[in-house]
Amino acid sequence: MSSEDKDIIIKPQEGFQESFVTANVDVCFGGGILAAGKSFALVLAMAEPLMTDPDFRAMISRRSLGNQKAGGGFVEKFKQIFGADYIKVKESDSPRISFPNGTFCDLTYLDDSNMDKLRERAKGWEYDMIAIDELTEMSWEAFSYVITRNRGQSKTFTGKFFATMNPKRSHWIRTFIDWYIGIDGKIIPERDGKVRYFYVNGASVKDVVWGDSKKEVYLKCKIDIDRKLSAIGGNFSYKDIIKSFVFYQGRLSENKGLLDGNAGYIGSIAASGGKMAQALVEGNWNVDPEEEEDLPISGINARRVFTNDPALTGEKWITIDLADYGTDNMLMIAWNGFHIVDIEIHPHSTPRQNAEFARQFAIKHGIAESHIIYDATAGRYFNDYIPDANPYMSSAKPIGIYYPTAMTLKDLCYLRLCRMINAGELTMEDAVAEKTYTHQNLKYKVTIQNEFLEECAVVRFEKMPNGKRKLMSKKEMNRNLGKGRSMDLLDPCAMRFLPCVNYEYGREIQESLALVAVVTAEYKEERHKNPFAQSIYDETLWG
């Protein structure tokens, strides 16, 4: 792959692949979980031009200068790799590693806490290669500016940007490399190392336009690119403006220098547990090690939904999140108590189709139409088709014995949903969890289980001045969910708690069982008087 093919290379700090440790400096090396691996990767990435091109200038940066000089830092790595007698080290506030042919690499820091100060400090920089260690320490604004310093005099190797990082879901990098990441948060194997092209058509990471070729990107951003080319003048083309990019997945096992004689290191990393272990050992970009652990729904409890004994009570309901004009998925959940027994998803459905799908779903599971709960915020038409269905107005005032704790009915139901999941009292049928469907905004299949876990991970509440809890806005949660998705699964799960508003916390299952017992007793008594009487829980009535 030529230097024309890759301008920016980002490598996850999970390990380094020995196959990339070559003289071809266009290829990125990996970094280790700790400083050793990643330091080798960044230093070796610039080894060839440092030793052969007198015009080459490079920079390696972190947010803290102390990391450059500390044991195992870059000063030490340069000495280990090239030999203390071969290079000259100026150990000042910003160390410089000089080579006999006149090339050098500056070791510096980038503190983006004051962007004006950073711009003033960096405005005169000119480096053929900029390498950032721990890119997740840098803001998008800082990255966007520092890359403009990526210029130099080298005729063989210039305009290169290398970086290492650990997975971090909340960082802008997660959005930037989204195409490479699967629904499970792991790098998609067939996309690992695939070169793509991008152009920043705005001010934020969300304005980055991607393509599989420079021409594809150009056609998407032609007006803006042509305007810039006109202002620049000269003999430049869109190929000079559009950057190429590649992401390589590293693995800890490939960092042989670190693991030789120290296999127990793997256990040390795994022992970090929780999100930290998921990020560092599994390379999962859907977790954030720095996020607070005291979340409304913990990851462990969310996974128990699929392993706990079924929370069956015999009380049957259907909850429906409507897609009124075909702009999202219509999703229906069939419940037996607090156990999800079935889910149906219909994309691009119309109001009339929604009602028909719901009616057939109710017949399929032997559920009375009076036990259908639907999202009525934009679906008030639904009662025209199914008069007995129960409207759920998410923005309505809270009701029931805990109404003072929440701002809206939706907040109240979500609080109950979180409590039930954490208590291990909401469960899902295995066959349902393993179902796949094509998400409206993903265009490829995902499993119900993975989508459910991801939605649980982004639920957040705000505590209002009056002490009530308010769910983070749907727009914010959808943004954290990523990939243009919405809370498809948890919204209809929360609706299940509309009939529970007068139950004390912790008594939902008992109250549901008692209700079924009462209804069954009433049915038996009525049946004694009238042999043709039937219960709403009698499936033959609706089958």
C-alpha positions as a Python dict, from the first residue, in 0.01 Angstrom:
ca = {
    (1, 'M'): (0, 0, 0),
    (2, 'S'): (158, 328, -107),
    (3, 'S'): (190, 645, 100),
    (4, 'E'): (-79, 792, -124),
    (5, 'D'): (-327, 541, 12),
    (6, 'K'): (-302, 629, 381),
    (7, 'D'): (-276, 974, 532),
    (8, 'I'): (-414, 908, 879),
    (9, 'I'): (-362, 582, 1061),
    (10, 'I'): (-521, 508, 1397),
    (11, 'K'): (-432, 196, 1590),
    (12, 'P'): (-611, 76, 1903),
    (13, 'Q'): (-393, 47, 2206),
    (14, 'E'): (-470, -319, 2269),
    (15, 'G'): (-163, -490, 2132),
    (16, 'F'): (58, -472, 1826),
    (17, 'Q'): (64, -709, 1534),
    (18, 'E'): (412, -831, 1458),
    (19, 'S'): (325, -845, 1089),
    (20, 'F'): (304, -467, 1084),
    (21, 'V'): (655, -419, 1228),
    (22, 'T'): (820, -366, 892),
    (23, 'A'): (1025, -101, 717),
    (24, 'N'): (713, 12, 532),
    (25, 'V'): (632, 317, 740),
    (26, 'D'): (298, 369, 561),
    (27, 'V'): (162, 86, 776),
    (28, 'C'): (63, 149, 1134),
    (29, 'F'): (192, -53, 1426),
    (30, 'G'): (-11, -147, 1729),
    (31, 'G'): (32, -35, 2085),
    (32, 'G'): (22, -228, 2411),
    (33, 'I'): (-233, -204, 2688),
    (34, 'L'): (36, -30, 2887),
    (35, 'A'): (307, 204, 2760),
    (36, 'A'): (554, -56, 2633),
    (37, 'G'): (362, -183, 2333),
    (38, 'K'): (222, 143, 2208),
    (39, 'S'): (555, 323, 2254),
    (40, 'F'): (730, 67, 2035),
    (41, 'A'): (454, 96, 1774),
    (42, 'L'): (479, 473, 1737),
    (43, 'V'): (860, 482, 1744),
    (44, 'L'): (897, 199, 1493),
    (45, 'A'): (637, 362, 1265),
    (46, 'M'): (881, 644, 1195),
    (47, 'A'): (1204, 443, 1203),
    (48, 'E'): (1269, 435, 828),
    (49, 'P'): (1233, 807, 750),
    (50, 'L'): (1423, 904, 1068),
    (51, 'M'): (1720, 698, 952),
    (52, 'T'): (1706, 768, 577),
    (53, 'D'): (1542, 1106, 501),
    (54, 'P'): (1734, 1416, 623),
    (55, 'D'): (1428, 1635, 563),
    (56, 'F'): (1196, 1428, 783),
    (57, 'R'): (1056, 1583, 1103),
    (58, 'A'): (830, 1405, 1349),
    (59, 'M'): (649, 1463, 1676),
    (60, 'I'): (509, 1228, 1939),
    (61, 'S'): (269, 1380, 2185),
    (62, 'R'): (71, 1301, 2494),
    (63, 'R'): (-137, 1524, 2715),
    (64, 'S'): (123, 1511, 2994),
    (65, 'L'): (495, 1568, 2940),
    (66, 'G'): (571, 1351, 3243),
    (67, 'N'): (465, 1043, 3047),
    (68, 'Q'): (736, 1113, 2788),
    (69, 'K'): (1020, 1104, 3041),
    (70, 'A'): (891, 844, 3288),
    (71, 'G'): (1030, 493, 3301),
    (72, 'G'): (909, 306, 2994),
    (73, 'G'): (830, 638, 2823),
    (74, 'F'): (938, 751, 2478),
    (75, 'V'): (1283, 877, 2573),
    (76, 'E'): (1365, 531, 2706),
    (77, 'K'): (1209, 358, 2406),
    (78, 'F'): (1417, 556, 2156),
    (79, 'K'): (1731, 456, 2343),
    (80, 'Q'): (1625, 91, 2354),
    (81, 'I'): (1538, 75, 1984),
    (82, 'F'): (1818, 281, 1826),
    (83, 'G'): (2085, 265, 2094),
    (84, 'A'): (2191, 546, 2325),
    (85, 'D'): (2515, 594, 2127),
    (86, 'Y'): (2339, 632, 1791),
    (87, 'I'): (2091, 905, 1881),
    (88, 'K'): (2128, 1231, 2066),
    (89, 'V'): (1869, 1312, 2331),
    (90, 'K'): (1806, 1666, 2443),
    (91, 'E'): (1625, 1609, 2770),
    (92, 'S'): (1460, 1946, 2826),
    (93, 'D'): (1100, 2046, 2895),
    (94, 'S'): (1022, 1908, 2548),
    (95, 'P'): (1283, 1640, 2466),
    (96, 'R'): (1418, 1613, 2110),
    (97, 'I'): (1559, 1290, 1970),
    (98, 'S'): (1813, 1377, 1696),
    (99, 'F'): (1970, 1141, 1443),
    (100, 'P'): (2311, 1165, 1272),
    (101, 'N'): (2157, 1259, 938),
    (102, 'G'): (1981, 1565, 1083),
    (103, 'T'): (1633, 1419, 1129),
    (104, 'F'): (1465, 1450, 1465),
    (105, 'C'): (1152, 1366, 1662),
    (106, 'D'): (1015, 1605, 1922),
    (107, 'L'): (849, 1461, 2230),
    (108, 'T'): (594, 1710, 2355),
    (109, 'Y'): (254, 1744, 2514),
    (110, 'L'): (-83, 1877, 2398),
    (111, 'D'): (-303, 2024, 2667),
    (112, 'D'): (-637, 2112, 2509),
    (113, 'S'): (-794, 2251, 2826),
    (114, 'N'): (-723, 2596, 2680),
    (115, 'M'): (-760, 2584, 2302),
    (116, 'D'): (-648, 2945, 2249),
    (117, 'K'): (-324, 2871, 2431),
    (118, 'L'): (-278, 2548, 2236),
    (119, 'R'): (-327, 2725, 1902),
    (120, 'E'): (-80, 2995, 1997),
    (121, 'R'): (176, 2736, 2101),
    (122, 'A'): (135, 2512, 1798),
    (123, 'K'): (77, 2761, 1517),
    (124, 'G'): (439, 2744, 1398),
    (125, 'W'): (473, 2367, 1405),
    (126, 'E'): (562, 2178, 1088),
    (127, 'Y'): (592, 1801, 1115),
    (128, 'D'): (588, 1538, 842),
    (129, 'M'): (446, 1292, 1089),
    (130, 'I'): (243, 1356, 1403),
    (131, 'A'): (188, 1066, 1641),
    (132, 'I'): (-56, 1096, 1931),
    (133, 'D'): (-36, 847, 2213),
    (134, 'E'): (-371, 804, 2393),
    (135, 'L'): (-584, 995, 2143),
    (136, 'T'): (-883, 955, 2374),
    (137, 'E'): (-720, 1225, 2588),
    (138, 'M'): (-771, 1474, 2305),
    (139, 'S'): (-1089, 1658, 2207),
    (140, 'W'): (-1221, 1669, 1850),
    (141, 'E'): (-1145, 2044, 1839),
    (142, 'A'): (-782, 1982, 1933),
    (143, 'F'): (-749, 1697, 1684),
    (144, 'S'): (-897, 1912, 1407),
    (145, 'Y'): (-642, 2183, 1476),
    (146, 'V'): (-333, 1967, 1536),
    (147, 'I'): (-382, 1789, 1205),
    (148, 'T'): (-331, 2125, 1030),
    (149, 'R'): (28, 2118, 1163),
    (150, 'N'): (79, 1795, 970),
    (151, 'R'): (308, 1942, 702),
    (152, 'G'): (679, 1928, 629),
    (153, 'Q'): (964, 1914, 379),
    (154, 'S'): (1007, 1540, 340),
    (155, 'K'): (976, 1416, -18),
    (156, 'T'): (917, 1054, 81),
    (157, 'F'): (705, 1048, 395),
    (158, 'T'): (490, 1343, 493),
    (159, 'G'): (135, 1433, 592),
    (160, 'K'): (101, 1129, 818),
    (161, 'F'): (-95, 1109, 1142),
    (162, 'F'): (-67, 807, 1369),
    (163, 'A'): (-248, 748, 1696),
    (164, 'T'): (-315, 486, 1960),
    (165, 'M'): (-605, 461, 2202),
    (166, 'N'): (-814, 235, 2422),
    (167, 'P'): (-1184, 175, 2347),
    (168, 'K'): (-1408, 444, 2494),
    (169, 'R'): (-1773, 461, 2386),
    (170, 'S'): (-1835, 822, 2490),
    (171, 'H'): (-1535, 964, 2298),
    (172, 'W'): (-1559, 1120, 1951),
    (173, 'I'): (-1333, 843, 1815),
    (174, 'R'): (-1622, 598, 1863),
    (175, 'T'): (-1825, 801, 1613),
    (176, 'F'): (-1528, 855, 1382),
    (177, 'I'): (-1454, 481, 1342),
    (178, 'D'): (-1817, 371, 1361),
    (179, 'W'): (-1804, 194, 1022),
    (180, 'Y'): (-1540, -44, 1154),
    (181, 'I'): (-1739, -145, 1464),
    (182, 'G'): (-2006, -412, 1481),
    (183, 'I'): (-2328, -406, 1679),
    (184, 'D'): (-2150, -595, 1961),
    (185, 'G'): (-1889, -321, 1997),
    (186, 'K'): (-1608, -532, 1848),
    (187, 'I'): (-1415, -453, 1530),
    (188, 'I'): (-1573, -625, 1228),
    (189, 'P'): (-1299, -868, 1112),
    (190, 'E'): (-1348, -811, 739),
    (191, 'R'): (-1323, -433, 788),
    (192, 'D'): (-1008, -449, 997),
    (193, 'G'): (-732, -274, 800),
    (194, 'K'): (-961, -163, 517),
    (195, 'V'): (-870, 178, 377),
    (196, 'R'): (-1145, 440, 354),
    (197, 'Y'): (-1157, 807, 262),
    (198, 'F'): (-1309, 1107, 438),
    (199, 'Y'): (-1373, 1478, 422),
    (200, 'V'): (-1484, 1696, 712),
    (201, 'N'): (-1784, 1881, 573),
    (202, 'G'): (-1857, 2085, 887),
    (203, 'A'): (-1737, 2160, 1237),
    (204, 'S'): (-1800, 1834, 1427),
    (205, 'V'): (-1714, 1467, 1400),
    (206, 'K'): (-2073, 1404, 1285),
    (207, 'D'): (-1996, 1611, 975),
    (208, 'V'): (-1729, 1368, 853),
    (209, 'V'): (-1829, 1224, 514),
    (210, 'W'): (-1693, 880, 428),
    (211, 'G'): (-1652, 676, 113),
    (212, 'D'): (-1467, 376, -29),
    (213, 'S'): (-1284, 600, -275),
    (214, 'K'): (-1185, 964, -297),
    (215, 'K'): (-1419, 1008, -592),
    (216, 'E'): (-1714, 878, -389),
    (217, 'V'): (-1643, 1130, -114),
    (218, 'Y'): (-1594, 1409, -368),
    (219, 'L'): (-1933, 1345, -528),
    (220, 'K'): (-2097, 1371, -185),
    (221, 'C'): (-1922, 1700, -100),
    (222, 'K'): (-1862, 1844, -447),
    (223, 'I'): (-1996, 2193, -380),
    (224, 'D'): (-1791, 2249, -66),
    (225, 'I'): (-1473, 2092, -208),
    (226, 'D'): (-1495, 2285, -537),
    (227, 'R'): (-1539, 2609, -344),
    (228, 'K'): (-1225, 2539, -143),
    (229, 'L'): (-1025, 2440, -451),
    (230, 'S'): (-1129, 2763, -619),
    (231, 'A'): (-1013, 2965, -319),
    (232, 'I'): (-682, 2778, -302),
    (233, 'G'): (-603, 2814, -670),
    (234, 'G'): (-319, 2632, -841),
    (235, 'N'): (-311, 2286, -987),
    (236, 'F'): (-480, 2097, -704),
    (237, 'S'): (-766, 1849, -732),
    (238, 'Y'): (-1016, 1689, -497),
    (239, 'K'): (-764, 1406, -445),
    (240, 'D'): (-537, 1647, -259),
    (241, 'I'): (-814, 1760, -23),
    (242, 'I'): (-971, 1426, 70),
    (243, 'K'): (-785, 1223, 333),
    (244, 'S'): (-744, 845, 344),
    (245, 'F'): (-781, 648, 665),
    (246, 'V'): (-722, 298, 796),
    (247, 'F'): (-802, 135, 1130),
    (248, 'Y'): (-615, -175, 1247),
    (249, 'Q'): (-736, -404, 1523),
    (250, 'G'): (-458, -505, 1759),
    (251, 'R'): (-458, -794, 2004),
    (252, 'L'): (-275, -836, 2329),
    (253, 'S'): (-148, -1179, 2222),
    (254, 'E'): (52, -1014, 1943),
    (255, 'N'): (256, -807, 2186),
    (256, 'K'): (512, -1085, 2227),
    (257, 'G'): (773, -855, 2373),
    (258, 'L'): (542, -775, 2661),
    (259, 'L'): (402, -1122, 2721),
    (260, 'D'): (718, -1333, 2688),
    (261, 'G'): (791, -1456, 3038),
    (262, 'N'): (495, -1258, 3169),
    (263, 'A'): (185, -1452, 3064),
    (264, 'G'): (24, -1363, 3395),
    (265, 'Y'): (-11, -1009, 3265),
    (266, 'I'): (-326, -1118, 3084),
    (267, 'G'): (-479, -1216, 3417),
    (268, 'S'): (-377, -883, 3566),
    (269, 'I'): (-565, -696, 3294),
    (270, 'A'): (-869, -925, 3318),
    (271, 'A'): (-872, -870, 3694),
    (272, 'S'): (-961, -506, 3637),
    (273, 'G'): (-1314, -640, 3585),
    (274, 'G'): (-1631, -477, 3452),
    (275, 'K'): (-1609, -218, 3179),
    (276, 'M'): (-1233, -183, 3213),
    (277, 'A'): (-1180, -550, 3128),
    (278, 'Q'): (-1434, -533, 2845),
    (279, 'A'): (-1247, -242, 2691),
    (280, 'L'): (-889, -361, 2746),
    (281, 'V'): (-926, -737, 2705),
    (282, 'E'): (-1224, -765, 2470),
    (283, 'G'): (-1163, -442, 2274),
    (284, 'N'): (-1528, -348, 2316),
    (285, 'W'): (-1612, 2, 2187),
    (286, 'N'): (-1962, -7, 2336),
    (287, 'V'): (-1832, 38, 2689),
    (288, 'D'): (-1664, 326, 2863),
    (289, 'P'): (-1426, 236, 3149),
    (290, 'E'): (-1452, 587, 3292),
    (291, 'E'): (-1830, 599, 3310),
    (292, 'E'): (-1986, 583, 3651),
    (293, 'E'): (-2062, 231, 3770),
    (294, 'D'): (-2373, 337, 3962),
    (295, 'L'): (-2598, 330, 3656),
    (296, 'P'): (-2979, 298, 3645),
    (297, 'I'): (-2933, -46, 3485),
    (298, 'S'): (-2602, -223, 3541),
    (299, 'G'): (-2457, -435, 3262),
    (300, 'I'): (-2457, -744, 3485),
    (301, 'N'): (-2825, -702, 3572),
    (302, 'A'): (-2920, -637, 3210),
    (303, 'R'): (-2760, -968, 3109),
    (304, 'R'): (-2955, -1149, 3383),
    (305, 'V'): (-3272, -1078, 3181),
    (306, 'F'): (-3159, -1364, 2956),
    (307, 'T'): (-3044, -1608, 3226),
    (308, 'N'): (-3289, -1579, 3516),
    (309, 'D'): (-3588, -1809, 3561),
    (310, 'P'): (-3889, -1680, 3363),
    (311, 'A'): (-4097, -1424, 3555),
    (312, 'L'): (-4427, -1586, 3454),
    (313, 'T'): (-4754, -1498, 3627),
    (314, 'G'): (-5023, -1581, 3371),
    (315, 'E'): (-5121, -1214, 3329),
    (316, 'K'): (-5091, -1141, 2958),
    (317, 'W'): (-5028, -805, 2791),
    (318, 'I'): (-4911, -661, 2462),
    (319, 'T'): (-4714, -336, 2449),
    (320, 'I'): (-4664, -153, 2121),
    (321, 'D'): (-4425, 121, 2009),
    (322, 'L'): (-4590, 253, 1695),
    (323, 'A'): (-4422, 371, 1375),
    (324, 'D'): (-4700, 593, 1256),
    (325, 'Y'): (-4573, 704, 919),
    (326, 'G'): (-4322, 434, 833),
    (327, 'T'): (-4021, 632, 954),
    (328, 'D'): (-3919, 378, 1218),
    (329, 'N'): (-3990, 22, 1325),
    (330, 'M'): (-4325, -74, 1474),
    (331, 'L'): (-4236, -306, 1762),
    (332, 'M'): (-4478, -528, 1958),
    (333, 'I'): (-4397, -725, 2272),
    (334, 'A'): (-4610, -1009, 2409),
    (335, 'W'): (-4585, -1061, 2785),
    (336, 'N'): (-4672, -1337, 3027),
    (337, 'G'): (-4635, -1162, 3358),
    (338, 'F'): (-4297, -990, 3331),
    (339, 'H'): (-4154, -1242, 3091),
    (340, 'I'): (-4124, -1148, 2724),
    (341, 'V'): (-4256, -1437, 2520),
    (342, 'D'): (-4250, -1284, 2173),
    (343, 'I'): (-4146, -975, 1979),
    (344, 'E'): (-4260, -872, 1634),
    (345, 'I'): (-4106, -588, 1435),
    (346, 'H'): (-4260, -430, 1126),
    (347, 'P'): (-4079, -161, 927),
    (348, 'H'): (-4252, 93, 700),
    (349, 'S'): (-4601, 20, 831),
    (350, 'T'): (-4906, 246, 798),
    (351, 'P'): (-5161, 324, 1072),
    (352, 'R'): (-5411, 73, 933),
    (353, 'Q'): (-5139, -192, 904),
    (354, 'N'): (-5025, -120, 1261),
    (355, 'A'): (-5373, -196, 1392),
    (356, 'E'): (-5403, -513, 1184),
    (357, 'F'): (-5060, -636, 1294),
    (358, 'A'): (-5160, -574, 1656),
    (359, 'R'): (-5488, -758, 1619),
    (360, 'Q'): (-5320, -1062, 1463),
    (361, 'F'): (-5047, -1056, 1729),
    (362, 'A'): (-5313, -1058, 2002),
    (363, 'I'): (-5491, -1353, 1841),
    (364, 'K'): (-5161, -1538, 1804),
    (365, 'H'): (-5093, -1515, 2178),
    (366, 'G'): (-5451, -1536, 2303),
    (367, 'I'): (-5448, -1187, 2456),
    (368, 'A'): (-5756, -971, 2493),
    (369, 'E'): (-5760, -643, 2302),
    (370, 'S'): (-5828, -472, 2635),
    (371, 'H'): (-5478, -587, 2735),
    (372, 'I'): (-5303, -399, 2454),
    (373, 'I'): (-5105, -89, 2555),
    (374, 'Y'): (-4992, 139, 2275),
    (375, 'D'): (-4786, 457, 2246),
    (376, 'A'): (-5052, 722, 2200),
    (377, 'T'): (-4822, 1025, 2175),
    (378, 'A'): (-4858, 1027, 1798),
    (379, 'G'): (-5088, 727, 1760),
    (380, 'R'): (-5425, 837, 1887),
    (381, 'Y'): (-5579, 691, 1573),
    (382, 'F'): (-5518, 344, 1719),
    (383, 'N'): (-5842, 343, 1921),
    (384, 'D'): (-6036, 400, 1600),
    (385, 'Y'): (-5930, 49, 1497),
    (386, 'I'): (-5904, -120, 1839),
    (387, 'P'): (-6133, 71, 2080),
    (388, 'D'): (-6045, -137, 2387),
    (389, 'A'): (-5670, -77, 2363),
    (390, 'N'): (-5506, 133, 2637),
    (391, 'P'): (-5334, 459, 2537),
    (392, 'Y'): (-4993, 535, 2691),
    (393, 'M'): (-4922, 908, 2693),
    (394, 'S'): (-4553, 931, 2779),
    (395, 'S'): (-4563, 1303, 2857),
    (396, 'A'): (-4872, 1279, 3082),
    (397, 'K'): (-4849, 1349, 3453),
    (398, 'P'): (-4741, 1050, 3662),
    (399, 'I'): (-5008, 850, 3843),
    (400, 'G'): (-5016, 585, 4113),
    (401, 'I'): (-4862, 560, 4458),
    (402, 'Y'): (-4516, 677, 4347),
    (403, 'Y'): (-4631, 972, 4136),
    (404, 'P'): (-4424, 1224, 4343),
    (405, 'T'): (-4097, 1056, 4235),
    (406, 'A'): (-4122, 1126, 3861),
    (407, 'M'): (-4182, 1417, 3628),
    (408, 'T'): (-4388, 1229, 3368),
    (409, 'L'): (-4564, 897, 3323),
    (410, 'K'): (-4277, 775, 3106),
    (411, 'D'): (-4024, 864, 3378),
    (412, 'L'): (-4233, 672, 3630),
    (413, 'C'): (-4259, 363, 3411),
    (414, 'Y'): (-3886, 370, 3331),
    (415, 'L'): (-3803, 390, 3702),
    (416, 'R'): (-4011, 77, 3756),
    (417, 'L'): (-3852, -91, 3455),
    (418, 'C'): (-3500, -23, 3588),
    (419, 'R'): (-3595, -156, 3931),
    (420, 'M'): (-3742, -476, 3786),
    (421, 'I'): (-3438, -543, 3566),
    (422, 'N'): (-3198, -483, 3855),
    (423, 'A'): (-3408, -705, 4080),
    (424, 'G'): (-3390, -987, 3826),
    (425, 'E'): (-3768, -987, 3783),
    (426, 'L'): (-3790, -908, 3413),
    (427, 'T'): (-3694, -1190, 3178),
    (428, 'M'): (-3698, -1287, 2812),
    (429, 'E'): (-3756, -1611, 2624),
    (430, 'D'): (-3435, -1753, 2475),
    (431, 'A'): (-3585, -1779, 2129),
    (432, 'V'): (-3680, -1411, 2143),
    (433, 'A'): (-3335, -1299, 2262),
    (434, 'E'): (-3173, -1486, 1973),
    (435, 'K'): (-3402, -1335, 1710),
    (436, 'T'): (-3242, -1108, 1452),
    (437, 'Y'): (-3396, -822, 1264),
    (438, 'T'): (-3285, -550, 1028),
    (439, 'H'): (-3286, -226, 1221),
    (440, 'Q'): (-3442, 63, 1031),
    (441, 'N'): (-3126, 274, 1054),
    (442, 'L'): (-2863, 0, 1054),
    (443, 'K'): (-2955, -180, 732),
    (444, 'Y'): (-2811, -505, 864),
    (445, 'K'): (-2928, -767, 1109),
    (446, 'V'): (-2885, -735, 1485),
    (447, 'T'): (-2999, -961, 1768),
    (448, 'I'): (-3270, -863, 2015),
    (449, 'Q'): (-3032, -944, 2300),
    (450, 'N'): (-2751, -716, 2181),
    (451, 'E'): (-2989, -431, 2109),
    (452, 'F'): (-3154, -469, 2450),
    (453, 'L'): (-2817, -461, 2629),
    (454, 'E'): (-2705, -153, 2436),
    (455, 'E'): (-3025, 34, 2516),
    (456, 'C'): (-2995, -54, 2886),
    (457, 'A'): (-2642, 92, 2885),
    (458, 'V'): (-2757, 441, 2782),
    (459, 'V'): (-3051, 491, 3022),
    (460, 'R'): (-2989, 793, 3244),
    (461, 'F'): (-3200, 1001, 3484),
    (462, 'E'): (-3160, 1358, 3599),
    (463, 'K'): (-3252, 1464, 3950),
    (464, 'M'): (-3463, 1778, 3932),
    (465, 'P'): (-3457, 2060, 4192),
    (466, 'N'): (-3790, 1935, 4330),
    (467, 'G'): (-3637, 1593, 4395),
    (468, 'K'): (-3821, 1418, 4111),
    (469, 'R'): (-3645, 1204, 3853),
    (470, 'K'): (-3652, 1289, 3486),
    (471, 'L'): (-3537, 1054, 3214),
    (472, 'M'): (-3266, 1192, 2988),
    (473, 'S'): (-3424, 1317, 2668),
    (474, 'K'): (-3486, 1059, 2400),
    (475, 'K'): (-3265, 1260, 2165),
    (476, 'E'): (-2972, 1235, 2408),
    (477, 'M'): (-3018, 864, 2470),
    (478, 'N'): (-3052, 798, 2097),
    (479, 'R'): (-2730, 991, 2037),
    (480, 'N'): (-2546, 783, 2297),
    (481, 'L'): (-2690, 471, 2141),
    (482, 'G'): (-2530, 569, 1811),
    (483, 'K'): (-2581, 461, 1451),
    (484, 'G'): (-2901, 667, 1422),
    (485, 'R'): (-3096, 425, 1639),
    (486, 'S'): (-3377, 488, 1887),
    (487, 'M'): (-3492, 316, 2205),
    (488, 'D'): (-3694, 56, 2013),
    (489, 'L'): (-3699, -210, 2283),
    (490, 'L'): (-3696, -36, 2620),
    (491, 'D'): (-3978, 207, 2538),
    (492, 'P'): (-4239, -70, 2494),
    (493, 'C'): (-4083, -255, 2790),
    (494, 'A'): (-4151, 49, 3008),
    (495, 'M'): (-4515, 53, 2891),
    (496, 'R'): (-4565, -283, 3063),
    (497, 'F'): (-4562, -100, 3396),
    (498, 'L'): (-4862, 119, 3320),
    (499, 'P'): (-5095, -138, 3489),
    (500, 'C'): (-4852, -155, 3784),
    (501, 'V'): (-4862, 208, 3896),
    (502, 'N'): (-5051, 124, 4218),
    (503, 'Y'): (-4825, -167, 4314),
    (504, 'E'): (-4563, -123, 4582),
    (505, 'Y'): (-4207, -168, 4462),
    (506, 'G'): (-4105, -529, 4497),
    (507, 'R'): (-4462, -662, 4484),
    (508, 'E'): (-4520, -651, 4109),
    (509, 'I'): (-4501, -1029, 4060),
    (510, 'Q'): (-4707, -1106, 4370),
    (511, 'E'): (-4977, -856, 4270),
    (512, 'S'): (-4985, -995, 3917),
    (513, 'L'): (-5023, -1350, 4046),
    (514, 'A'): (-5298, -1236, 4284),
    (515, 'L'): (-5481, -1057, 4004),
    (516, 'V'): (-5478, -1366, 3785),
    (517, 'A'): (-5603, -1573, 4080),
    (518, 'V'): (-5892, -1331, 4139),
    (519, 'V'): (-5986, -1319, 3771),
    (520, 'T'): (-5966, -1698, 3750),
    (521, 'A'): (-6189, -1735, 4059),
    (522, 'E'): (-6439, -1485, 3918),
    (523, 'Y'): (-6436, -1671, 3588),
    (524, 'K'): (-6503, -2005, 3760),
    (525, 'E'): (-6791, -1852, 3954),
    (526, 'E'): (-6934, -1695, 3639),
    (527, 'R'): (-6884, -2021, 3450),
    (528, 'H'): (-7085, -2197, 3718),
    (529, 'K'): (-7372, -1957, 3649),
    (530, 'N'): (-7315, -1939, 3275),
    (531, 'P'): (-7147, -2240, 3106),
    (532, 'F'): (-7054, -2019, 2806),
    (533, 'A'): (-6867, -1755, 3009),
    (534, 'Q'): (-6495, -1718, 2929),
    (535, 'S'): (-6200, -1544, 3095),
    (536, 'I'): (-5983, -1290, 2916),
    (537, 'Y'): (-5695, -1527, 3000),
    (538, 'D'): (-5867, -1814, 2823),
    (539, 'E'): (-5681, -1838, 2491),
    (540, 'T'): (-5974, -2008, 2316),
    (541, 'L'): (-6164, -1682, 2339),
    (542, 'W'): (-5907, -1504, 2119),
    (543, 'G'): (-5753, -1786, 1919),
}
